[in-house]
């Protein structure tokens, strides 16, 4: 199955020193990708997707991974997929969120920064993590909207519970 590349971790979801730490990031990514797919699709659908290993975006499972467009009541909708040319998706947001909260302690306007000296000014990472998490939630909701309205996944039960984060803990 395809995995995401370094291109997904630029701009807002920048991981500092990703080139230097890429091997370590990749190891974490493999585990987090499996966790994400199981969580979002449930174990039964996850097994089917892994068994088929869809490289073709036109198959039912390929549409889940690579995105698709659909129409409902004369309105066009789009699911961008987990892997796409925009290099933004809920899987990469999930990996950034989990990796950052475990490995980086400072986040600023220029990205996440790991302090090296005692003169570093510490700022909270909460806002960036909250924003990335909530963006992931919205993208998963689009995925579920597609799955529900496409009628291709009638036997699917929605295992993921949405928890929209905010800065005050509600």
FIVO-794090 format. One record per residue: residue in three letters; x, y, z of N, C-alpha, C in turn. Coordinates in nm, 2 decimals, m for minus. Layout:
<nodes>
NODE   vose       nu       nv       nw      cau      cav      caw       cu       cv       cw
NODE    ala        X        Y        Z        X        Y        Z        X        Y        Z
...
</nodes>
This chain:
<nodes>
NODE   vose       nu       nv       nw      cau      cav      caw       cu       cv       cw
NODE    unk     0.08    m0.12     0.00     0.00     0.00     0.00     0.09     0.12     0.00
NODE    unk     0.04     0.22    m0.07     0.12     0.35    m0.08     0.13     0.41     0.06
NODE    unk     0.24     0.48     0.08     0.25     0.56     0.20     0.27     0.71     0.17
NODE    unk     0.26     0.79     0.26     0.28     0.93     0.23     0.43     0.96     0.24
NODE    unk     0.47     1.07     0.17     0.61     1.11     0.16     0.63     1.24     0.24
NODE    unk     0.76     1.29     0.23     0.80     1.41     0.30     0.72     1.53     0.26
NODE    unk     0.67     1.53     0.13     0.59     1.64     0.08     0.47     1.68     0.16
NODE    unk     0.42     1.58     0.23     0.30     1.61     0.31     0.33     1.69     0.44
NODE    unk     0.45     1.70     0.47     0.49     1.77     0.60     0.57     1.90     0.57
NODE    unk     0.50     1.99     0.50     0.55     2.12     0.47     0.45     2.22     0.52
NODE    unk     0.50     2.35     0.52     0.41     2.46     0.56     0.36     2.44     0.70
NODE    unk     0.23     2.44     0.72     0.17     2.43     0.85     0.20     2.31     0.93
NODE    unk     0.21     2.19     0.86     0.25     2.07     0.92     0.39     2.03     0.90
NODE    unk     0.48     2.13     0.91     0.62     2.11     0.89     0.68     2.03     1.01
NODE    unk     0.76     1.93     0.98     0.83     1.86     1.09     0.98     1.90     1.07
NODE    unk     1.03     1.96     1.17     1.17     2.01     1.16     1.27     1.89     1.15
NODE    unk     1.37     1.92     1.07     1.48     1.82     1.05     1.42     1.69     0.99
NODE    unk     1.32     1.70     0.91     1.26     1.57     0.86     1.36     1.50     0.77
NODE    unk     1.44     1.57     0.70     1.54     1.50     0.61     1.64     1.43     0.70
NODE    unk     1.68     1.48     0.80     1.78     1.42     0.89     1.72     1.30     0.97
NODE    unk     1.59     1.32     1.01     1.52     1.22     1.09     1.42     1.13     1.01
NODE    unk     1.44     1.13     0.88     1.34     1.06     0.79     1.32     0.92     0.82
NODE    unk     1.43     0.85     0.85     1.42     0.70     0.88     1.33     0.68     1.01
NODE    unk     1.36     0.76     1.11     1.28     0.75     1.23     1.13     0.79     1.21
NODE    unk     1.11     0.89     1.13     0.97     0.93     1.10     0.90     0.82     1.02
NODE    unk     0.97     0.76     0.92     0.91     0.65     0.85     0.87     0.53     0.93
NODE    unk     0.95     0.50     1.03     0.92     0.39     1.12     0.79     0.42     1.20
NODE    unk     0.78     0.54     1.25     0.66     0.58     1.32     0.54     0.59     1.23
NODE    unk     0.56     0.64     1.10     0.46     0.65     1.01     0.39     0.52     0.97
NODE    unk     0.46     0.41     0.96     0.41     0.28     0.93     0.31     0.24     1.04
NODE    unk     0.35     0.25     1.16     0.26     0.21     1.27     0.14     0.30     1.28
NODE    unk     0.16     0.44     1.26     0.05     0.53     1.27    m0.05     0.52     1.16
NODE    unk     0.01     0.48     1.04    m0.08     0.46     0.92    m0.18     0.34     0.95
NODE    unk    m0.12     0.23     1.00    m0.21     0.12     1.03    m0.31     0.15     1.14
NODE    unk    m0.27     0.23     1.24    m0.36     0.27     1.35    m0.47     0.35     1.29
NODE    unk    m0.43     0.45     1.20    m0.53     0.54     1.15    m0.63     0.46     1.06
NODE    unk    m0.59     0.38     0.97    m0.68     0.30     0.89    m0.77     0.21     0.97
NODE    unk    m0.72     0.15     1.07    m0.81     0.06     1.15    m0.91     0.15     1.23
NODE    unk    m0.87     0.26     1.28    m0.96     0.35     1.35    m1.07     0.41     1.26
NODE    unk    m1.03     0.46     1.14    m1.13     0.52     1.06    m1.22     0.43     0.98
NODE    unk    m1.16     0.32     0.93    m1.24     0.22     0.85    m1.29     0.10     0.93
NODE    unk    m1.24     0.08     1.05    m1.28    m0.04     1.12    m1.20    m0.15     1.07
NODE    unk    m1.18    m0.25     1.16    m1.09    m0.36     1.13    m1.13    m0.44     1.00
NODE    unk    m1.26    m0.47     0.98    m1.31    m0.55     0.87    m1.28    m0.48     0.74
NODE    unk    m1.31    m0.35     0.72    m1.28    m0.28     0.60    m1.13    m0.26     0.58
NODE    unk    m1.06    m0.23     0.69    m0.92    m0.22     0.69    m0.86    m0.35     0.62
NODE    unk    m0.90    m0.47     0.67    m0.85    m0.59     0.62    m0.87    m0.60     0.47
NODE    unk    m0.99    m0.56     0.42    m1.03    m0.57     0.28    m0.94    m0.48     0.20
NODE    unk    m0.92    m0.36     0.25    m0.84    m0.26     0.18    m0.69    m0.31     0.16
NODE    unk    m0.64    m0.36     0.27    m0.50    m0.41     0.27    m0.49    m0.53     0.18
NODE    unk    m0.59    m0.62     0.18    m0.58    m0.74     0.10    m0.59    m0.70    m0.05
NODE    unk    m0.66    m0.60    m0.09    m0.68    m0.57    m0.23    m0.56    m0.48    m0.27
NODE    unk    m0.50    m0.40    m0.18    m0.39    m0.31    m0.20    m0.42    m0.23    m0.33
NODE    unk    m0.53    m0.15    m0.33    m0.57    m0.08    m0.45    m0.47     0.02    m0.50
NODE    unk    m0.42     0.00    m0.62    m0.33     0.10    m0.69    m0.42     0.18    m0.79
NODE    unk    m0.53     0.13    m0.82    m0.63     0.19    m0.92    m0.73     0.28    m0.84
NODE    unk    m0.73     0.40    m0.87    m0.82     0.50    m0.80    m0.96     0.48    m0.84
NODE    unk    m0.99     0.40    m0.94    m1.13     0.39    m0.98    m1.20     0.27    m0.91
NODE    unk    m1.13     0.19    m0.84    m1.20     0.08    m0.77    m1.26     0.14    m0.64
NODE    unk    m1.35     0.06    m0.58    m1.42     0.11    m0.46    m1.33     0.14    m0.35
NODE    unk    m1.23     0.05    m0.33    m1.13     0.08    m0.22    m1.03     0.19    m0.26
NODE    unk    m1.00     0.20    m0.39    m0.91     0.30    m0.44    m0.97     0.44    m0.42
NODE    unk    m1.10     0.45    m0.44    m1.17     0.58    m0.42    m1.16     0.63    m0.27
NODE    unk    m1.15     0.53    m0.18    m1.13     0.57    m0.04    m0.99     0.62    m0.01
NODE    unk    m0.90     0.57    m0.08    m0.76     0.61    m0.06    m0.72     0.73    m0.14
NODE    unk    m0.76     0.73    m0.27    m0.71     0.84    m0.36    m0.81     0.95    m0.39
NODE    unk    m0.94     0.93    m0.34    m1.04     1.04    m0.36    m1.13     1.01    m0.48
NODE    unk    m1.24     1.09    m0.48    m1.34     1.07    m0.58    m1.43     1.19    m0.57
NODE    unk    m1.51     1.21    m0.68    m1.62     1.31    m0.68    m1.75     1.23    m0.69
NODE    unk    m1.86     1.29    m0.63    m1.99     1.23    m0.64    m2.09     1.34    m0.64
NODE    unk    m2.21     1.31    m0.68    m2.32     1.40    m0.69    m2.43     1.35    m0.60
NODE    unk    m2.50     1.45    m0.53    m2.61     1.42    m0.44    m2.71     1.53    m0.46
NODE    unk    m2.83     1.50    m0.50    m2.93     1.61    m0.51    m2.88     1.72    m0.60
NODE    unk    m2.82     1.69    m0.71    m2.77     1.79    m0.81    m2.66     1.88    m0.75
NODE    unk    m2.59     1.83    m0.64    m2.48     1.91    m0.59    m2.36     1.82    m0.60
NODE    unk    m2.25     1.87    m0.65    m2.12     1.80    m0.66    m2.04     1.81    m0.53
NODE    unk    m1.99     1.69    m0.49    m1.90     1.69    m0.38    m1.77     1.62    m0.41
NODE    unk    m1.67     1.64    m0.33    m1.54     1.58    m0.36    m1.47     1.54    m0.23
NODE    unk    m1.42     1.42    m0.23    m1.34     1.36    m0.13    m1.20     1.35    m0.19
NODE    unk    m1.10     1.42    m0.12    m0.97     1.44    m0.18    m0.88     1.31    m0.16
NODE    unk    m0.92     1.22    m0.07    m0.84     1.10    m0.05    m0.74     1.12     0.06
NODE    unk    m0.68     1.00     0.09    m0.57     1.00     0.19    m0.44     1.04     0.12
NODE    unk    m0.43     1.00     0.00    m0.31     1.02    m0.09    m0.35     1.11    m0.20
NODE    unk    m0.29     1.23    m0.22    m0.34     1.31    m0.33    m0.22     1.41    m0.37
NODE    unk    m0.24     1.48    m0.48    m0.14     1.57    m0.53    m0.13     1.70    m0.45
NODE    unk    m0.24     1.73    m0.37    m0.23     1.85    m0.29    m0.14     1.83    m0.17
NODE    unk    m0.11     1.71    m0.14    m0.02     1.67    m0.03    m0.08     1.72     0.11
NODE    unk    m0.21     1.70     0.12    m0.28     1.73     0.24    m0.39     1.63     0.26
NODE    unk    m0.40     1.57     0.38    m0.51     1.47     0.40    m0.51     1.43     0.55
NODE    unk    m0.62     1.37     0.58    m0.64     1.33     0.72    m0.53     1.23     0.77
NODE    unk    m0.48     1.15     0.69    m0.37     1.06     0.73    m0.24     1.13     0.77
NODE    unk    m0.20     1.23     0.68    m0.08     1.31     0.71    m0.10     1.39     0.84
NODE    unk    m0.23     1.45     0.85    m0.26     1.53     0.97    m0.25     1.44     1.10
NODE    unk    m0.30     1.32     1.09    m0.30     1.23     1.20    m0.15     1.20     1.24
NODE    unk    m0.07     1.17     1.14     0.07     1.14     1.16     0.14     1.26     1.22
NODE    unk     0.12     1.38     1.17     0.18     1.50     1.22     0.13     1.52     1.37
NODE    unk     0.00     1.50     1.39    m0.05     1.52     1.53     0.02     1.43     1.63
NODE    unk     0.01     1.30     1.60     0.07     1.20     1.69     0.22     1.21     1.70
NODE    unk     0.29     1.23     1.59     0.44     1.24     1.60     0.48     1.37     1.68
NODE    unk     0.41     1.48     1.65     0.45     1.61     1.71     0.42     1.61     1.86
NODE    unk     0.30     1.56     1.90     0.27     1.56     2.04     0.37     1.47     2.12
NODE    unk     0.42     1.37     2.06     0.51     1.28     2.13     0.66     1.32     2.12
NODE    unk     0.70     1.40     2.01     0.84     1.43     1.99     0.88     1.57     1.99
NODE    unk     0.79     1.67     1.97     0.83     1.81     1.96     0.75     1.88     2.07
NODE    unk     0.81     1.98     2.13     0.75     2.05     2.24     0.71     2.19     2.21
NODE    unk     0.76     2.25     2.10     0.74     2.39     2.07     0.68     2.40     1.93
NODE    unk     0.59     2.49     1.92     0.53     2.51     1.79     0.52     2.67     1.77
NODE    unk     0.55     2.71     1.65     0.55     2.86     1.63     0.50     2.88     1.49
NODE    unk     0.51     3.01     1.45     0.46     3.05     1.31     0.54     2.98     1.20
NODE    unk     0.66     2.95     1.23     0.75     2.89     1.12     0.74     2.74     1.13
NODE    unk     0.66     2.68     1.22     0.66     2.53     1.23     0.70     2.49     1.37
NODE    unk     0.70     2.36     1.38     0.74     2.30     1.51     0.89     2.31     1.53
NODE    unk     0.93     2.34     1.65     1.07     2.36     1.68     1.11     2.28     1.80
NODE    unk     1.22     2.21     1.80     1.27     2.14     1.92     1.38     2.23     1.98
NODE    unk     1.36     2.28     2.10     1.46     2.37     2.16     1.60     2.30     2.18
NODE    unk     1.70     2.38     2.15     1.84     2.32     2.17     1.91     2.39     2.28
NODE    unk     1.89     2.51     2.30     1.96     2.59     2.41     1.87     2.63     2.52
NODE    unk     1.93     2.67     2.63     1.85     2.71     2.74     1.79     2.85     2.72
NODE    unk     1.83     2.92     2.62     1.78     3.05     2.59     1.65     3.04     2.50
NODE    unk     1.61     2.93     2.46     1.49     2.92     2.38     1.37     2.97     2.45
NODE    unk     1.28     3.04     2.38     1.16     3.08     2.44     1.05     2.98     2.41
NODE    unk     0.98     2.93     2.51     0.89     2.83     2.49     0.75     2.88     2.47
NODE    unk     0.68     2.83     2.37     0.54     2.87     2.35     0.46     2.74     2.33
NODE    unk     0.33     2.75     2.35     0.25     2.63     2.36     0.23     2.57     2.22
NODE    unk     0.22     2.44     2.21     0.19     2.37     2.09     0.05     2.34     2.07
NODE    unk    m0.03     2.37     2.17    m0.17     2.33     2.17    m0.25     2.39     2.05
NODE    unk    m0.23     2.51     2.01    m0.31     2.57     1.90    m0.28     2.50     1.77
NODE    unk    m0.16     2.47     1.74    m0.12     2.40     1.61    m0.18     2.26     1.61
NODE    unk    m0.16     2.19     1.72    m0.21     2.05     1.73    m0.36     2.05     1.72
NODE    unk    m0.43     2.14     1.79    m0.57     2.15     1.78    m0.62     2.18     1.64
NODE    unk    m0.56     2.27     1.57    m0.59     2.31     1.44    m0.58     2.19     1.34
NODE    unk    m0.46     2.12     1.35    m0.44     2.01     1.26    m0.54     1.89     1.29
NODE    unk    m0.56     1.87     1.42    m0.66     1.76     1.46    m0.80     1.80     1.41
NODE    unk    m0.84     1.92     1.42    m0.98     1.96     1.38    m0.99     1.95     1.22
NODE    unk    m0.88     1.99     1.15    m0.88     1.97     1.01    m0.89     1.83     0.97
NODE    unk    m0.82     1.74     1.04    m0.83     1.60     1.02    m0.98     1.55     1.04
NODE    unk    m1.04     1.59     1.14    m1.18     1.56     1.17    m1.27     1.60     1.06
NODE    unk    m1.25     1.72     1.01    m1.34     1.76     0.89    m1.32     1.68     0.77
NODE    unk    m1.20     1.64     0.74    m1.17     1.55     0.63    m1.22     1.41     0.64
NODE    unk    m1.22     1.36     0.76    m1.28     1.23     0.79    m1.43     1.23     0.77
NODE    unk    m1.49     1.35     0.81    m1.63     1.36     0.80    m1.67     1.36     0.65
NODE    unk    m1.59     1.43     0.56    m1.61     1.42     0.42    m1.60     1.28     0.37
NODE    unk    m1.50     1.20     0.42    m1.49     1.06     0.38    m1.62     0.99     0.41
NODE    unk    m1.66     1.00     0.53    m1.78     0.93     0.58    m1.91     0.98     0.50
NODE    unk    m1.91     1.11     0.46    m2.02     1.16     0.38    m2.02     1.08     0.25
NODE    unk    m1.90     1.07     0.19    m1.89     1.00     0.06    m1.94     0.85     0.08
NODE    unk    m1.89     0.79     0.18    m1.92     0.65     0.20    m2.07     0.62     0.22
NODE    unk    m2.13     0.71     0.30    m2.27     0.70     0.33    m2.35     0.72     0.21
NODE    unk    m2.32     0.83     0.13    m2.40     0.86     0.01    m2.37     0.79    m0.11
NODE    unk    m2.26     0.72    m0.12    m2.23     0.64    m0.24    m2.30     0.51    m0.25
NODE    unk    m2.34     0.46    m0.14    m2.41     0.33    m0.13    m2.32     0.21    m0.18
NODE    unk    m2.19     0.23    m0.19    m2.10     0.13    m0.22    m2.05     0.05    m0.09
NODE    unk    m2.07     0.11     0.02    m2.02     0.06     0.14    m2.14     0.04     0.24
NODE    unk    m2.24    m0.03     0.20    m2.36    m0.04     0.28    m2.34    m0.12     0.41
NODE    unk    m2.25    m0.21     0.41    m2.22    m0.29     0.53    m2.12    m0.22     0.63
NODE    unk    m2.08    m0.10     0.60    m1.98    m0.03     0.68    m2.05     0.03     0.80
NODE    unk    m1.99     0.01     0.92    m2.04     0.08     1.04    m1.93     0.18     1.07
NODE    unk    m1.97     0.30     1.11    m1.88     0.41     1.13    m1.81     0.40     1.27
NODE    unk    m1.69     0.35     1.28    m1.63     0.33     1.41    m1.57     0.45     1.47
NODE    unk    m1.55     0.55     1.39    m1.47     0.67     1.44    m1.57     0.77     1.51
NODE    unk    m1.54     0.81     1.63    m1.62     0.91     1.70    m1.54     1.05     1.68
NODE    unk    m1.62     1.15     1.64    m1.56     1.28     1.62    m1.54     1.36     1.75
NODE    unk    m1.42     1.40     1.78    m1.40     1.48     1.90    m1.33     1.61     1.85
NODE    unk    m1.41     1.72     1.84    m1.36     1.84     1.79    m1.29     1.91     1.91
NODE    unk    m1.16     1.94     1.90    m1.08     2.00     2.01    m1.09     2.15     2.01
NODE    unk    m1.08     2.21     2.12    m1.07     2.35     2.14    m0.97     2.39     2.24
NODE    unk    m0.94     2.51     2.25    m0.83     2.55     2.34    m0.86     2.55     2.49
NODE    unk    m0.98     2.54     2.53    m1.02     2.54     2.67    m1.05     2.40     2.72
NODE    unk    m1.04     2.30     2.63    m1.05     2.16     2.68    m1.20     2.11     2.68
NODE    unk    m1.29     2.17     2.61    m1.42     2.12     2.59    m1.44     2.05     2.47
</nodes>
